[in-house]
């Protein structure tokens, strides 16, 4: 049997709620590793142990664990008796052929009744490694660290560990309806909410039949990519072009963009309610474009009846782009498409629309009818990972 030892950080601070969060994390890991042979995941004292029959699947296991929100780090580990001499001999055997000149030993004891303290274990094992390899101890800047975790009569050790995605397990913070535009920003906003334990329901507005389905295809690819973080996703494709055309025929040109956004909010809310979402999420960044000025955001917010979350509101384009590259959505987001947000857009949209003017323009529209029209034509796509 082969093992992976995984740690959580933020969950450890949750007090009485920690068992619930850890249980959710264990279930998410099981879901993420589905299809990789026989794999047993269980919670131990302050850590999670993954038992594997086939270590050759590590190249598949590693990226799946890296995408699991709630994990601080994880490492393929060796299992050995916690007897100090047996443990020291096994570690020496493992590290003897590795290229290093300096090292340190870091021990954690889940069972404080173990006869040696963590420092005593460090010293004993460290002395054995020095004697076997001739390497030197460096507590400040070691080339290699030997991590030891003692759990009763068993111990696990490893020399390399990998960072996890951090955050909270997906599913602990309810569902949110994420407006997925197909650009760089909105996938990052959805990812950040998933990292806080939310399950994202994706909603994409496209301009068909006035433009191609390129933006809808991009939204599908982005939703499929983000599903690796939450295992099951729904994407609602909303045809919005005809609604935009009706707004163009009835409303003042400078207010079109704000009116588009308010209609999107109302439609997204209906889809969100159907999916029991408690909030709407967008990729808005303050001042980035005309529709994202403080005044226009306030006017758009007024159309919402559930919380409106903007996790990127204080980030600039460089920061958002860097995160998009890190999470793997950037290359898809920059593919050319025909975004409905640019369809029928006036040359000089209002940057500080007044709410009374917007309400007056909306009074010329059958808002309820437009929302109903959009919902009747919604297309649902579902994705699963793995």
N, C-alpha and C positions, 0 to 999 in steps of 0.2 A: 504494500500500500504506500502511496506517495501523498504528501500533504502540502497545502498552502495555508499559511497563517495570515489572517487579515485583521486589521485594526480599524476601529472607528475612533474619532476624536470628539466631535461635537455632541454625539449621542451620549457620551459618558457624562455630560454636564446636565442631563435632563432629569435627574432625580427619580421620582416615582414613575415617570413616564418612560424611563429608559427601557424596561423590558418590552413594552409595546413597540417602541421604535426599533429595537434590535430584532424583534421577531419579524417586523416588516422587512428589515434589511436582509435577514436570512432568506425570506421568501423571494425577495427580488433577486438575490444571488442565484438561487435555485432556478428561477425563471430565465435569468441571463445565461446560465450554463446549460440550459436544456438542449439535448441532442448531442452532448459531448460524453458519450459512454456512460459508465456508472459513476455517479458523482454524489457524495454525501456531504451536506452542509449542516453544521450545527454550531450553536453558540456555546462557548466555554466561558471561563471567568475572564471578562474584560476583553475578549477577542473572539474571532470566528474561525473555526477549522473547516477546511474543505479537504475531503479525502478523495483521492483519485486512483482509479485502477491503471490508467494509461497516461504516464507523464509526457509521452510524445506529442500530446495535444496541447502542450503549453503555448505554442504560437497562436492557437485559437483562444485558449483560456485567458491569456494576458490582456488582449484588447477588450474582452468582454468585462473583465474586472475593472479595467481602467475607466470604463464608461458607467460603472455602477455608482450612483450617487449615495453618499453615506459612508463610503470607505475612505479612510485617511491614507492607508498604505497596505501593501500585501507582499508576501514573499513565499516562494517555494522553499519548504523547510525539511530538514532531516529529523527523524524521530529517534530518540534514544532514551535509555534509562536515565533517571536523574541522579543516580549514583555518581558522585563527583569524579571518581577515577575512570569509570566507564565513559562518562560524558567527555572528559578531557581527552581520552584516547581517541574517541570517535572524531572529535573536532580536529585534533592534530592530523588524523588520517585524511580528512577532507581538505584541509588548507595546505597541506604539505606541497602539493604541486601547483599552487596558485602563485602568480607573480606579484609579490608585495615585499616591501622592506620595513614598513612600519604598520602597526595595527593597534586596535584596542578591543576590549571585550566589554559588552554591555548586557547585563543580566536583569531580568524582571522575574519576580516570584509571585505567582498567583496565590500560592499557598505559603503564608508567612510562618507556618510551623516547620518548614524545611530547616534542617539543622544548621545550615550556613546562611549568612547574610548575602545579599547581592554583591557587595564589595568583596567578600571572601571568595565567592565563586569567581568573580572577575580575576582576582589575584592568582587563584589556583590554576584556572584554565590558561591565563596569560603566561604564567611561568612555564607550563607544559608546552605551549606553542613556541615560546622563546627557545626552550631547550631543543625542541624538535627541528625548528626551521632556522634559528639564528636571527630571526627578525627582531626589531626593537619596538617597544611599546611607545605609542604617542597618543596621549589623551586629547591633545588639541587638534592635530591635523593628520589623522591616520590615513594611510592609503587603503586600508581595509578595516571594516568593523565586523566583529563576530557577535551576532545577536543571539542571546540565549533566553528562552522562556521556560520556566519551570512550573509544571502543573502536577503537584503531588509526586507520584513515583515516575512520571514521564517528563521528558524535556524535549523541546524543539529548538533547533539552531539553524541559522542561515547567515550568509555573508553578503547578500544583496537583497534589497527590497525596493519596491516600486511605488510611486505616489498614486493614490487613488483620486477620484473626482471630488471628494469632500462633500460638504453639504448634508442634506437630509434625504432619507430614502423616499423615492417617488411614491406617492399615494398617501403620505402622512398629512398633507396640507390641502386635501380636496382637489377639485378640478377647476381649471380656469380656461376661458375661451380666448385663444390667441389668434389675433388677426395676422395672417402670414402673407406678406405682400409678394414675396419672391425676391426682394432686395437683400441687402447685407444686414440690415438692422433687425428685422422682425424675427429671424431664426435665433439670433443671439438673445433677444428678449425672452423668447420661449424657453431657450436652454437655461437661462438664469432662473426662471421661475421653476423649472423642473428641478434645478439644483436645490431649491428651497422646499422640495417635497411635493410640489404640485404636479398633477397629471394634466397635460396640455391637450385641449381639443382644438384642432387647427381649423381656421376659416379663411378661405381665399376668395377674393372678389376679382373676377376677370371680365374683360371687355367684349367677349364673344357675344354676338356675331360680327361686331364691327372690327375686331382684330382677330388674329390667330389664337390658338390655344397654347401658345408658347409659355405664357406666364403660368397657366394652369399646370402644364407639364413640369415646370420648375418647382412649383409648390408641391407637387407629388413627390419629386425627388428629394426636396428638403424635408418633407414630413417623413419620408421613408428613412432618411439619414437620422433624424432626431428620434425615431422610434427605438433605436438601439439603446437609448437612455431610459425609455419607459415601457418598452416591450410590446405595448399595444397602443395604436393611435387611430383616431378618426380625423379625416380631412373632409370638410364641407366646401365644395366648389360652387360659388354663387355667381350666376351670370348677372352682371351689373351694367353692361353697356346700354341696354334699352332704358334702364332707369336714369342713367346719365343723360341720355338723349331727351327724356321728358323734362329733366331739370333744366337743360339748356334752353328748351322751348318756353319755359315759364319763369325763370329766375334771372335776376341781374347777373351779368357775367362775373363781376368781382367776387360774388358770394358763392359761385359754383363749387369750389373746392371744399369750403366749409359745409355746404349742404350735402355734398357727396359723403363726407366723413360722418355727418350726423345720421344719414340714412344707413350707412354701414354699421354704425353703433347700434341702431335699433334692430337691424336684421341679425347682427351677431348676438345681441341679447336674447332674442327669441331662440336661436340655436343653442345658446348657452343654457337657458332655462331647461330646454329639452334634455340636456346632458347633465343637469344639476351642477352647473358651474357657479361659483360664488363671485367671480370677478371677470372683467375683460382685461386683456393685456395687449399692448401695442409696442412697436419699436421706436416710438417717438423720442427724439433728442431735442431738448429745448433750443429753439432758434435755428435748427438745421435747415428747414425749408419754410415756405410761407405758411403752410398749415400747422406748423409747430411753434409759432410764436406764442408767448404767454397768453395774449388775448384770444387767439383762435383756439388754443387748447382749452381755455375756460369755456368758450362757446360750445365746443364739441362735447365737453364733459357734461354740459347741462342736458344733453339728450339722453344720457345714461341714467338708469335707475338702480344699477348695481355698481360696486366699486370699480374704478378705472385705474389700472396699474400700468406704470411706465418705468420698467426697471432700468432703462438706458437714459433716463431724463437728464442726468448730469454728466454723461459721457460724450466725448467728441468723436468725430468720425475716425480718427486714427486709432483711438482706443477700441472702438467697436469693431473696426476692421481687423485689428490684431486678435481680438477674441474670436471673430468669425474664422480666421485662419487656424487658430488653435483648435477649435471644435470641429473643423472640417466642412463648414458650410460655405466658405468664401468662394471657392471655385464654381460651385453651382450658382450662387447668387449673382455673380458677375456675367453669367451667360446672357446674351442679348435676348430681350423679349419685348412685348408690347403691353406694358403695365397699364391697367385701367385708370390708375391715378393720373396718367398723362393724357388720357383720352378726353377730348373736348375741354382741355384746360385753357383758361383765358390767358392772354399775354401778361396781364397785370392783376393777379388775384389779390384780394384784400388780405392785408397782414394783421389788421386789428379790427376784425368784423364786430359790429355791435349786435348784441343779442336781440334787441328789438327789431333791427333790420332783418336779421336772419329769421326770426319768427314771422315777420310780415311776409317774407318770401315763401316760407313754408306753408303759409295759409293759402297760397295759390296752388299748392300741390295736394294730391290725395295721398298723404304720407302713409296712412294705414293701408291703402290699396297697393302702394308701391312695395311696402314690406311684405304683404301677402303675396304679391306677384313674384317677388324674389324667392320666398320660401317654397312656393309651389314648383320652382324650377331647380332647386338645389340638387346637386349630385354628391353622393356620399362615397368616399373611398376609405377602405380600412387597411391597416398595415399591422404586421406582427414581426417581432424579432425574438429569437433567431428564426 
